[in-house]
Amino acid sequence: MRTVDNGAMTTLYLATHPDIENNNIRGAYFVPSKIIPAPYCRPALGKMNPIARDRKECQRLWELSQRLTQLNTTI
């Protein structure tokens, strides 16, 4: 089980590490590394489920989320 601090490492790394910007990484899916032990959890590129790239399914999920949260405006 991951600690709160370790659980945040992937998000923090991706939000702050210059490699992400320097390598122009966009639209990728990352998971915590299983090779590098905590607290040095450099994330690894994960395999994205093909349904995540299905525009029709993405739209259905968006609409469902709007209904469930009752937030129908966009930013």
Beta strands, then each sheet from edge to edge (+ up, - down):
strand 1: 30-31
strand 2: 44-45
sheet 1: 1+ 2-
end
